[in-house]
Structure formats: structure tokens, C-alpha cells
Amino acid sequence: MFSSLINQLSLTSSKTQPAPMEKFGKKFRAKYFTNLDPDVYPVNHGSYGLTPTPVHEKYLEFITKHASYPDKYLKEEQKQNYIHSLEALSKVLNCDYHNLAIVDNATTGINTVLRSFPLQKGDSIVIQSTVYGACGKTVRFLKDQYDVEFHVVELNYPIADKEVLSMFEKVFKEAKPKMCMFDTISSMPGVVFPHAQMIQLCKKYKILSLIDGAHGIGCIPQDLSALKPDFYVSNLHKWFFVPFGCAVLYVDPKYHKYIHTLPISHSYLPSTVDLSNEDEKNRLIDRFYFNGTKNFASIDVIPYAIEFRQQVCRGEKAIYDYCHNLAVQVGQLVGKKWNTTALDQKHATQISTMVTIPVPVDVPDFIENWSKYDNKIYAKCFAKKAYTPCIAHNGKLLARYSCQVYNELSDYDYASDVLIEALNEVAKEEELIK
């Protein structure tokens, strides 16, 4: 099954005894994340993710297996593997697997909903100003192409969840939108968004909820039977150890017939077609399991990523507790060094397994024109193998740190110093300081 790194864990044997609990941190990294350059300080897992070596080896094994007899795989095995992965995911997300589909990434999932749901001229969508750029551009596309309106709720952090909800409710009352798109965790700043309360607020005003959970599964607990969104998408490669690109899309059964694949392909079926109860139940599966030839290995390996998380990492709670507690400690450590305070450090309800910290900056142009300098600063961070993503927001420069099971506090101690050094070097080179 997996490599010997996991002591020959088996997906099929219920008699397999769990190995002794292994401590997370650098020793864990050295044993299970051997593909990572040993000199890198990986403090930005939240952007692209990383796959454990045993899962990566299984991924490569699937690629080779598919290549050995493509016809047989695609005609006899691919659909069943796809369903098997949906079944495994449904147990983690606590929902019926018939309501799930697998897409390439969260942006694709958001586009799948927005570009196939029958929105009409005069309908409107509410988003927040901290929306992920690609998703915001998709809403703009709907405006440009189909005259679907959108309303932006301006959020400037730090801000309390109660105030966020109040601002959205005000727009709901005034604009009477058809749909609201919001995050589980906003990308930049990297803060937990009050998504559970937002879903209930949408239900109150009969507004469709579309949740961008790019930072969702594997990052914070996600129970879809409790949340009950209309639409939800979450990357599997960011936090869930699946090779990229791979994401899961949830669609409430009421809306299965309206959601079509990107691209439209052989499985297209008009929304007006009535199906038998059994065929209707399987509509998403039949539509999404194959819409064109691609690399399916990342889908096939999903159960193995789940097995790694359960058997080696001891489950979702153990992973979350370690990473969340580390994020809080990072906020305290770096905040003290920088003489600043992480967003929501006091209550930590907006800190997930990521923490966002204001950076001490004496150069106004870095905040006013961050996009002019960011790549120059990042290049210096890359050279020292410690990249920290930043954003200019609400008059401050904010740094986002991601915490994973292979991290320790010393990673952030070093990376935070590298960022300050890079800022100072670029400021001198650009003659922004003397």
C-alpha cells in the first residue's frame, strides 16, 4: 500500500493496529515530508499545500498504473474510483456523497456554480471586499456578460464578527440579492469568516449561500450537515494533503439539475429534463465523474490522504489542535518581536491554522503601492528560503503565516526576520529610506 514510511498501513484491513503516536514538528517533517527541500522554511502552506511523501508515492503509482492500460482504466475503473473517493470525503464532511463532485480547484468550483446557475439580468450577488481575486473577477464577468449586478460589503480588519454580520444584513435588506458568496476563511487577510452565521442569515432572507471554502477541509472542522449551505467548495490540496489541483464541490439536492460541468461535455443534460428518482439521485455523479481526459490520480489518491490523516496524524482533531495552537503561538512570538498584535489575538476566534500579523513598516509607499514592490521583496525571501505572503490592508501591511503538522515555532522566528530584512533591503535599493 503506502511506502514503508507508514509501516505498511492498509486501507482494507480492520485489524491494522495504529502505530505509537508520533510528535508533530521537524522530526515528523523529516520522516513524512521528504520531498520538501530540507533548507526551506515552509510557512505558506495555505497557498498551495504539500503532499506527504507516502501519499505522493501512491499518487505516482496511480499515474503509472493508469498509463499501463488507459482504455481499461478509463472504461472500467475510473468511475468507481471517483465514487470511492466521494464516499471517503462524505465521511469527513458529514454529508451524502451524492451531493458532492470533484473539480480542479476552488476557483473552478465557484465558476461551476456561478456560470451554470440560472442567474438572470436584474439578479444580484453580494460579496465582501476581501473576496479572493479570481472569484471576485468571476462575479465581474457575470456583470459584464449578463448584466448580473453585484454589491460589495467593505470589510476593514480588525473587525468583529458581529459587525460583519450586521453589515451584510443591511445590504440584504436594501439590495434583496439572489445569492451571497462568502468565505470560510478569507485568503488575505487570513481570518476565519463567520460562515456558519452567514448561512443562517442567508436562509433568513431567502438568499442562496455560495461558500468559498478554499481554506476549509483540513484547515478547520467542516460539518456540512450542520452548516447546510446551498453551495460549498473546498480545496483538497491546500490543507488536506491531496496533490494539486483537486477540490470538492457540494450542491444542495434542490439545485443538482442547475449545476453543469466546466467545460460543458458529453454528460450535459438540460435542467428541464426530468429523471427517475434513482437517476436524479446520481445526477451529480453521472455529470461530473468524467468531462474530459485528464490526470485522475489526484482523485484516486484521496482515500489514501484520508488514511494518512487518520492513521499517522491521528485524525482531524489532532491535526487542527496542533496547527491552531501553533498559529496562536506564532501570533504571540512574531507580535512581540514586531511590537504589534496579530489580528484577533485576544480571542483567537478568527485565527484558524493561519494567523495574520501587522508588519512594522516605516515606508508609506510599501502600503500605498504594495504591488509595485511585492515581487522584489518576495524574491529576497525566496533567496533565503522563507517566503511570507503579505497584503496592504486598511492602512497596514499584513503578513500571513500558515501552520502545518511539519512546522515548529522556530520556522516563523526565522521567516519573520527574513521578511523584515527583505523589506529593509528593498527600501534602501529603491531609495525609500536613507
C-alpha positions, 0 to 999 in steps of 0.5 A, a space after each residue: 500500500 503506502 511506502 514503508 514510511 507508514 509501516 505498511 498501513 492498509 486501507 482494507 484491513 480492520 485489524 491494522 493496529 495504529 502505530 505509537 503516536 508520533 510528535 508533530 514538528 521537524 522530526 515528523 517533517 523529516 520522516 513524512 515530508 521528504 520531498 520538501 527541500 530540507 533548507 526551506 522554511 515552509 510557512 505558506 502552506 495555505 497557498 498551495 499545500 504539500 503532499 506527504 511523501 507516502 501519499 505522493 508515492 501512491 499518487 505516482 503509482 496511480 499515474 503509472 498504473 493508469 498509463 499501463 492500460 488507459 482504455 481499461 482504466 478509463 472504461 472500467 475503473 475510473 468511475 468507481 474510483 471517483 465514487 470511492 473517493 466521494 464516499 471517503 470525503 462524505 465521511 469527513 464532511 458529514 454529508 451524502 456523497 451524492 451531493 458532492 463532485 470533484 473539480 480542479 480547484 476552488 476557483 473552478 468550483 465557484 465558476 461551476 456554480 456561478 456560470 451554470 446557475 440560472 442567474 438572470 439580468 436584474 439578479 444580484 450577488 453580494 460579496 465582501 471586499 476581501 473576496 479572493 481575486 479570481 472569484 471576485 473577477 468571476 462575479 465581474 464577468 457575470 456583470 459584464 456578460 449578463 448584466 448580473 449586478 453585484 454589491 460589495 460589503 467593505 470589510 476593514 480588519 480588525 473587525 468583529 464578527 458581529 459587525 460583519 454580520 450586521 453589515 451584510 444584513 443591511 445590504 440584504 435588506 436594501 439590495 434583496 440579492 439572489 445569492 451571497 458568496 462568502 468565505 470560510 476563511 478569507 485568503 488575505 487577510 487570513 481570518 476565519 469568516 463567520 460562515 456558519 452565521 452567514 448561512 443562517 442569515 442567508 436562509 433568513 432572507 431567502 438568499 442562496 449561500 455560495 461558500 468559498 471554502 478554499 481554506 476549509 477541509 483540513 484547515 478547520 472542522 467542516 460539518 456540512 450537515 450542520 452548516 447546510 449551505 446551498 453551495 460549498 467548495 473546498 480545496 483538497 490540496 491546500 490543507 488536506 494533503 491531496 496533490 494539486 489541483 483537486 477540490 470538492 464541490 457540494 450542491 444542495 439536492 434542490 439545485 443538482 439539475 442547475 449545476 453543469 460541468 466546466 467545460 460543458 461535455 458529453 454528460 450535459 443534460 438540460 435542467 428541464 429534463 426530468 429523471 427517475 428518482 434513482 437517476 436524479 439521485 446520481 445526477 451529480 455523479 453521472 455529470 461530473 465523474 468524467 468531462 474530459 481526459 485528464 490526470 485522475 490520480 489526484 482523485 484516486 489518491 484521496 482515500 489514501 490522504 484520508 488514511 494518512 490523516 487518520 492513521 499517522 496524524 491521528 485524525 482531524 482533531 489532532 491535526 487542527 489542535 496542533 496547527 491552531 495552537 501553533 498559529 496562536 503561538 506564532 501570533 504571540 512570538 512574531 507580535 512581540 518581536 514586531 511590537 504589534 498584535 496579530 489580528 484577533 489575538 485576544 480571542 483567537 476566534 478568527 485565527 484558524 491554522 493561519 494567523 495574520 500579523 501587522 508588519 512594522 513598516 516605516 515606508 508609506 509607499 510599501 502600503 500605498 503601492 504594495 504591488 509595485 514592490 511585492 515581487 522584489 521583496 518576495 524574491 529576497 525571501 525566496 533567496 533565503 528560503 522563507 517566503 511570507 505572503 503579505 497584503 496592504 490592508 486598511 492602512 497596514 501591511 499584513 503578513 500571513 503565516 500558515 501552520 502545518 503538522 511539519 512546522 515548529 515555532 522556530 520556522 516563523 522566528 526565522 521567516 519573520 526576520 527574513 521578511 523584515 530584512 527583505 523589506 529593509 533591503 528593498 527600501 534602501 535599493 529603491 531609495 525609500 529610506 536613507 
